[in-house]
């Protein structure tokens, strides 16, 4: 989990509050909220973006106690959380190998830290699943295009 400086945390803590409230009240997160989060991330230096997004995801998952759910937990908000995170990731990480690698790495590390700290848990599985789905689309087709353009390894 990223331990970003305390002075960087307030906007992301507020984003967690907003997203959690929208999920709990309306079962959906507004495009406006996604845009505000995305704009905040994109306004930061490149070397802060991944850590800040990891912090946001970690706090959001902890808000919903996804790290302490039993191993067979089925969480009703999973589709909404996955859609929100995909929307943010798709906007923050432009289609380029450098960015795809960053996004997959951030998701994997975030999930692995949940597992390291809390054992096998729902948060870990959800993040790994999200990383695999992201790799399947859009990364997989991108890789196929590059193979066609440059030849296979």
Backbone as CSV, one residue per row, in Angstrom:
resi,resn,N_x,N_y,N_z,CA_x,CA_y,CA_z,C_x,C_y,C_z
1,UNK,0.845,-1.170,0.000,0.000,0.000,0.000,0.885,1.225,0.000
2,UNK,0.497,2.204,-0.699,1.353,3.390,-0.751,1.164,4.234,0.493
3,UNK,2.241,4.613,1.032,2.195,5.452,2.215,2.562,6.858,1.774
4,UNK,1.651,7.469,1.017,1.907,8.799,0.488,1.939,9.793,1.644
5,UNK,2.610,10.899,1.408,2.757,11.909,2.452,1.390,12.368,2.940
6,UNK,1.313,12.672,4.207,0.041,13.053,4.826,-0.595,14.255,4.147
7,UNK,0.208,15.182,3.682,-0.362,16.373,3.040,-0.979,16.069,1.673
8,UNK,-0.673,14.908,1.105,-1.256,14.513,-0.179,-2.566,13.746,0.000
9,UNK,-2.889,13.316,1.198,-4.015,12.423,1.442,-5.402,13.078,1.425
10,UNK,-5.576,14.302,1.918,-6.938,14.847,2.053,-7.817,14.777,0.807
11,UNK,-7.332,15.130,-0.385,-8.254,15.040,-1.519,-8.690,13.598,-1.799
12,UNK,-7.800,12.642,-1.617,-8.150,11.247,-1.881,-9.071,10.684,-0.805
13,UNK,-8.889,11.141,0.434,-9.820,10.748,1.489,-11.219,11.288,1.172
14,UNK,-11.277,12.510,0.670,-12.571,13.100,0.283,-13.175,12.348,-0.903
15,UNK,-12.341,11.931,-1.846,-12.845,11.155,-2.994,-13.432,9.823,-2.508
16,UNK,-12.775,9.190,-1.543,-13.290,7.933,-0.985,-14.657,8.179,-0.357
17,UNK,-14.783,9.263,0.405,-16.071,9.594,1.027,-17.156,9.774,-0.034
18,UNK,-16.830,10.489,-1.092,-17.804,10.757,-2.153,-18.212,9.476,-2.869
19,UNK,-17.225,8.673,-3.271,-17.514,7.431,-3.983,-18.319,6.484,-3.088
20,UNK,-17.929,6.355,-1.833,-18.654,5.470,-0.914,-20.098,5.942,-0.749
21,UNK,-20.295,7.232,-0.590,-21.655,7.760,-0.434,-22.483,7.506,-1.685
22,UNK,-21.894,7.736,-2.853,-22.630,7.515,-4.100,-22.994,6.043,-4.273
23,UNK,-22.087,5.152,-3.914,-22.376,3.719,-4.024,-23.485,3.331,-3.044
24,UNK,-23.381,3.805,-1.815,-24.351,3.421,-0.795,-25.736,4.023,-1.046
25,UNK,-25.780,5.228,-1.605,-27.067,5.894,-1.816,-27.677,5.519,-3.167
26,UNK,-26.880,5.642,-4.226,-27.434,5.441,-5.556,-26.984,4.204,-6.276
27,UNK,-26.090,3.437,-5.676,-25.553,2.214,-6.268,-24.739,2.458,-7.538
28,UNK,-24.403,3.713,-7.809,-23.620,4.072,-8.999,-22.781,5.292,-8.652
29,UNK,-21.669,5.470,-9.349,-20.804,6.627,-9.139,-20.913,7.511,-10.368
30,UNK,-21.088,8.792,-10.146,-21.332,9.725,-11.247,-20.085,9.929,-12.103
31,UNK,-20.327,10.262,-13.359,-19.231,10.594,-14.268,-18.483,11.820,-13.772
32,UNK,-19.195,12.726,-13.130,-18.562,13.931,-12.580,-17.535,13.558,-11.521
33,UNK,-17.892,12.642,-10.644,-16.954,12.201,-9.604,-15.736,11.538,-10.230
34,UNK,-15.959,10.668,-11.199,-14.840,10.014,-11.892,-13.944,11.060,-12.539
35,UNK,-14.534,12.065,-13.163,-13.753,13.117,-13.823,-12.923,13.920,-12.824
36,UNK,-13.515,14.258,-11.683,-12.784,15.027,-10.670,-11.584,14.232,-10.161
37,UNK,-11.788,12.942,-9.896,-10.683,12.090,-9.424,-9.609,11.991,-10.502
38,UNK,-10.035,11.748,-11.724,-9.102,11.610,-12.841,-8.314,12.898,-13.056
39,UNK,-9.006,14.020,-13.063,-8.325,15.313,-13.255,-7.299,15.569,-12.159
40,UNK,-7.654,15.210,-10.921,-6.707,15.397,-9.824,-5.464,14.543,-10.048
41,UNK,-5.654,13.288,-10.415,-4.512,12.411,-10.655,-3.644,12.931,-11.792
42,UNK,-4.283,13.341,-12.888,-3.523,13.792,-14.054,-2.817,15.129,-13.825
43,UNK,-3.220,15.862,-12.794,-2.563,17.135,-12.496,-1.281,16.936,-11.687
44,UNK,-1.034,15.727,-11.259,0.124,15.431,-10.409,1.342,15.040,-11.253
45,UNK,2.534,15.171,-10.662,3.728,14.686,-11.365,3.592,13.192,-11.649
46,UNK,4.176,12.753,-12.745,4.075,11.364,-13.179,4.444,10.381,-12.065
47,UNK,5.465,10.708,-11.293,5.916,9.760,-10.271,5.017,9.724,-9.027
48,UNK,3.954,10.506,-8.987,3.001,10.466,-7.872,1.693,9.768,-8.227
49,UNK,1.393,9.670,-9.498,0.070,9.206,-9.927,-0.238,7.800,-9.441
50,UNK,0.648,6.849,-9.687,0.382,5.449,-9.336,0.199,5.284,-7.833
51,UNK,1.043,5.926,-7.043,0.932,5.834,-5.593,-0.353,6.451,-5.074
52,UNK,-0.742,7.586,-5.644,-1.987,8.239,-5.221,-3.201,7.385,-5.581
53,UNK,-3.192,6.780,-6.756,-4.310,5.927,-7.147,-4.351,4.676,-6.266
54,UNK,-3.188,4.110,-5.982,-3.113,2.956,-5.093,-3.659,3.338,-3.710
55,UNK,-3.301,4.505,-3.209,-3.806,4.977,-1.916,-5.331,5.079,-1.951
56,UNK,-5.868,5.689,-2.998,-7.321,5.828,-3.138,-8.005,4.461,-3.133
57,UNK,-7.480,3.526,-3.921,-8.070,2.186,-4.001,-8.010,1.501,-2.634
58,UNK,-6.866,1.574,-1.986,-6.694,0.947,-0.681,-7.697,1.501,0.326
59,UNK,-7.811,2.818,0.384,-8.753,3.442,1.330,-10.198,3.081,0.995
60,UNK,-10.529,3.041,-0.297,-11.887,2.688,-0.701,-12.209,1.248,-0.295
61,UNK,-11.301,0.339,-0.561,-11.523,-1.067,-0.213,-11.623,-1.240,1.301
62,UNK,-10.784,-0.520,2.035,-10.860,-0.612,3.490,-12.158,0.003,4.008
63,UNK,-12.652,1.047,3.356,-13.924,1.654,3.758,-15.050,0.624,3.711
64,UNK,-15.006,-0.242,2.693,-16.028,-1.267,2.540,-15.629,-2.594,3.210
65,UNK,-14.518,-2.575,3.952,-14.037,-3.764,4.664,-13.803,-4.959,3.742
66,UNK,-13.362,-4.686,2.531,-13.143,-5.776,1.583,-11.919,-6.616,1.938
67,UNK,-11.078,-6.123,2.819,-9.892,-6.859,3.239,-10.188,-7.853,4.359
68,UNK,-11.367,-7.770,4.961,-11.689,-8.678,6.059,-12.880,-9.573,5.743
69,UNK,-13.373,-9.496,4.524,-14.484,-10.352,4.127,-14.017,-11.810,4.142
70,UNK,-14.912,-12.740,4.444,-14.520,-14.147,4.354,-14.146,-14.511,2.915
71,UNK,-13.390,-15.571,2.764,-12.842,-15.918,1.451,-13.915,-16.168,0.395
72,UNK,-15.122,-16.530,0.798,-16.164,-16.793,-0.179,-17.161,-15.634,-0.275
73,UNK,-16.738,-14.455,0.181,-17.639,-13.295,0.213,-18.082,-12.906,-1.187
74,UNK,-19.306,-12.486,-1.274,-19.842,-11.957,-2.515,-20.308,-10.550,-2.191
75,UNK,-19.662,-9.588,-2.767,-19.939,-8.201,-2.438,-20.810,-7.569,-3.513
76,UNK,-21.937,-7.023,-3.101,-22.922,-6.466,-4.028,-22.364,-5.276,-4.818
77,UNK,-21.438,-4.530,-4.231,-20.904,-3.345,-4.898,-19.750,-3.626,-5.840
78,UNK,-19.342,-4.880,-5.965,-18.187,-5.198,-6.800,-18.299,-4.659,-8.226
79,UNK,-19.411,-4.862,-8.929,-19.483,-4.348,-10.303,-19.323,-2.824,-10.376
80,UNK,-19.875,-2.121,-9.403,-19.763,-0.661,-9.399,-18.325,-0.244,-9.146
81,UNK,-17.697,-0.845,-8.147,-16.301,-0.506,-7.837,-15.411,-0.815,-9.033
82,UNK,-15.617,-1.967,-9.666,-14.809,-2.312,-10.838,-15.023,-1.307,-11.972
83,UNK,-16.267,-0.905,-12.202,-16.540,0.086,-13.268,-15.864,1.421,-12.974
84,UNK,-15.944,1.858,-11.719,-15.325,3.128,-11.338,-13.816,3.060,-11.529
85,UNK,-13.216,2.008,-11.020,-11.759,1.889,-11.147,-11.336,1.776,-12.600
86,UNK,-12.069,1.014,-13.397,-11.739,0.911,-14.833,-11.877,2.263,-15.518
87,UNK,-12.918,3.009,-15.200,-13.113,4.320,-15.817,-11.949,5.245,-15.476
88,UNK,-11.517,5.222,-14.222,-10.384,6.068,-13.807,-9.113,5.601,-14.502
89,UNK,-8.853,4.308,-14.462,-7.639,3.762,-15.073,-7.604,4.046,-16.571
90,UNK,-8.726,3.865,-17.248,-8.769,4.105,-18.695,-8.476,5.559,-19.039
91,UNK,-8.842,6.477,-18.149,-8.587,7.899,-18.405,-7.171,8.329,-17.996
92,UNK,-6.650,7.714,-16.942,-5.341,8.113,-16.420,-4.191,7.514,-17.229
93,UNK,-4.355,6.287,-17.687,-3.272,5.583,-18.368,-3.546,5.530,-19.865
94,UNK,-2.922,6.444,-20.600,-3.091,6.516,-22.053,-2.585,5.228,-22.708
95,UNK,-3.162,4.868,-23.876,-2.791,3.616,-24.540,-1.337,3.606,-25.030
96,UNK,-0.498,3.032,-24.224,0.934,2.974,-24.502,1.509,1.926,-23.560
97,UNK,2.472,1.141,-23.988,2.995,0.062,-23.155,3.464,0.563,-21.793
98,UNK,4.162,1.677,-21.764,4.650,2.257,-20.510,3.503,2.422,-19.515
99,UNK,2.392,2.933,-19.972,1.236,3.168,-19.100,0.503,1.885,-18.753
100,UNK,0.368,0.979,-19.717,-0.267,-0.304,-19.426,0.518,-1.046,-18.339
101,UNK,1.819,-1.014,-18.448,2.676,-1.668,-17.472,2.504,-1.033,-16.093
102,UNK,2.421,0.285,-16.050,2.203,0.986,-14.780,0.875,0.583,-14.160
103,UNK,-0.195,0.585,-14.963,-1.533,0.272,-14.445,-1.588,-1.156,-13.909
104,UNK,-1.094,-2.111,-14.699,-1.108,-3.514,-14.253,-0.256,-3.691,-13.005
105,UNK,0.902,-3.060,-12.977,1.784,-3.151,-11.818,1.160,-2.562,-10.572
106,UNK,0.507,-1.416,-10.716,-0.145,-0.774,-9.574,-1.250,-1.668,-9.021
107,UNK,-2.096,-2.221,-9.901,-3.185,-3.100,-9.455,-2.629,-4.357,-8.775
108,UNK,-1.601,-4.956,-9.384,-1.010,-6.159,-8.821,-0.389,-5.881,-7.454
109,UNK,0.368,-4.794,-7.348,1.016,-4.467,-6.073,-0.010,-4.129,-4.997
110,UNK,-1.038,-3.402,-5.375,-2.094,-3.066,-4.417,-2.742,-4.343,-3.894
111,UNK,-3.106,-5.246,-4.795,-3.709,-6.513,-4.389,-2.763,-7.369,-3.570
112,UNK,-1.502,-7.416,-3.968,-0.524,-8.235,-3.256,-0.270,-7.715,-1.849
113,UNK,-0.332,-6.410,-1.663,-0.139,-5.855,-0.324,-1.318,-6.206,0.587
114,UNK,-2.530,-6.219,0.023,-3.672,-6.680,0.826,-3.442,-8.125,1.278
115,UNK,-2.963,-8.965,0.373,-2.718,-10.364,0.715,-1.590,-10.486,1.736
116,UNK,-0.537,-9.735,1.558,0.600,-9.787,2.476,0.176,-9.390,3.892
117,UNK,-0.644,-8.352,3.982,-1.025,-7.838,5.298,-2.181,-8.592,5.945
118,UNK,-3.112,-9.083,5.133,-4.339,-9.645,5.699,-4.578,-11.108,5.325
119,UNK,-3.651,-11.711,4.602,-3.854,-13.080,4.139,-4.775,-13.083,2.925
120,UNK,-5.108,-14.268,2.476,-6.000,-14.399,1.320,-7.297,-13.675,1.640
121,UNK,-7.683,-12.739,0.791,-8.873,-11.954,1.090,-9.540,-11.470,-0.183
122,UNK,-10.727,-10.961,-0.016,-11.563,-10.509,-1.125,-10.908,-9.359,-1.898
123,UNK,-10.328,-8.395,-1.186,-9.689,-7.250,-1.844,-8.587,-7.721,-2.785
124,UNK,-7.758,-8.631,-2.315,-6.671,-9.172,-3.131,-7.227,-9.812,-4.397
125,UNK,-8.205,-10.684,-4.241,-8.767,-11.389,-5.402,-9.424,-10.414,-6.381
126,UNK,-10.126,-9.418,-5.864,-10.792,-8.449,-6.729,-9.780,-7.635,-7.534
127,UNK,-8.691,-7.225,-6.902,-7.679,-6.432,-7.612,-6.922,-7.263,-8.640
128,UNK,-6.613,-8.496,-8.305,-5.933,-9.368,-9.271,-6.863,-9.638,-10.453
129,UNK,-8.137,-9.869,-10.172,-9.127,-10.073,-11.232,-9.225,-8.830,-12.128
130,UNK,-9.238,-7.661,-11.511,-9.290,-6.421,-12.280,-8.043,-6.262,-13.147
131,UNK,-6.871,-6.591,-12.600,-5.625,-6.521,-13.372,-5.671,-7.479,-14.558
132,UNK,-6.184,-8.682,-14.343,-6.281,-9.667,-15.427,-7.263,-9.208,-16.502
133,UNK,-8.386,-8.644,-16.084,-9.365,-8.137,-17.056,-8.801,-6.960,-17.840
134,UNK,-8.068,-6.098,-17.164,-7.444,-4.956,-17.836,-6.392,-5.454,-18.830
135,UNK,-5.641,-6.479,-18.418,-4.644,-7.020,-19.341,-5.321,-7.623,-20.573
136,UNK,-6.427,-8.314,-20.362,-7.146,-8.919,-21.487,-7.673,-7.851,-22.445
137,UNK,-8.124,-6.757,-21.889,-8.663,-5.655,-22.701,-8.420,-4.360,-21.949
138,UNK,-7.556,-3.530,-22.358,-7.066,-3.253,-23.696,-5.646,-3.734,-24.010
139,UNK,-4.935,-4.291,-23.008,-3.518,-4.592,-23.228,-3.320,-5.695,-24.259
140,UNK,-4.084,-6.779,-24.167,-3.929,-7.894,-25.100,-4.033,-7.469,-26.564
141,UNK,-5.100,-6.771,-26.950,-5.197,-6.301,-28.337,-4.055,-5.356,-28.732
142,UNK,-3.594,-4.553,-27.798,-2.444,-3.669,-28.061,-1.216,-4.525,-28.374
143,UNK,-0.993,-5.566,-27.574,0.135,-6.472,-27.815,0.013,-7.130,-29.192
144,UNK,-1.189,-7.555,-29.556,-1.404,-8.173,-30.869,-1.065,-7.207,-32.007
145,UNK,-1.462,-5.937,-31.846,-1.135,-4.926,-32.874,0.375,-4.747,-32.995
146,UNK,1.059,-4.729,-31.864,2.513,-4.552,-31.885,3.215,-5.765,-32.489
147,UNK,2.678,-6.952,-32.260,3.247,-8.154,-32.896,3.093,-8.026,-34.409
148,UNK,1.912,-7.596,-34.861,1.665,-7.440,-36.302,2.573,-6.362,-36.899
149,UNK,2.784,-5.284,-36.155,3.634,-4.173,-36.652,5.112,-4.523,-36.649
150,UNK,5.580,-5.178,-35.603,7.020,-5.331,-35.382,7.515,-6.765,-35.465
151,UNK,6.624,-7.724,-35.587,7.021,-9.125,-35.567,7.064,-9.661,-34.143
152,UNK,6.869,-10.948,-34.012,6.848,-11.587,-32.696,8.265,-11.691,-32.142
153,UNK,8.357,-11.912,-30.859,9.656,-12.051,-30.193,10.199,-13.439,-30.462
